[in-house]
Amino acid sequence: MLVIAGHVTLDPAKRDAALPAAKEMMAETHKEAGCGAYVFSEDLDQPGRFLIFEEWESQEALDAHFKSPHMAKFQQAMGGFGVKEMVVHKYEITSKGPLG
């Protein structure tokens, strides 16, 4: 399993414009084979900063996601949101279970 986690910081004035694009991206990605989770959540302490969390069954599923039409549409839209910073990491997970 792969976990993708990080954040993207947008111009806070563009936040409202970014929300529909992020919601559409999440909805379309949830339909993809191999997607276990795909979430954008707004940082409550930093306006315009969104946290990213994804789970993928395999590298092949993630590669297909990167080639999807909704990814291309979202990346194009991101150009208009005043991206100030993007930090995202990929983690390869060997096991998963309940906490505790």
Order of alpha helices (4+ residues) and beta strands (2+ residues): beta-alpha-beta-beta-alpha-alpha-beta
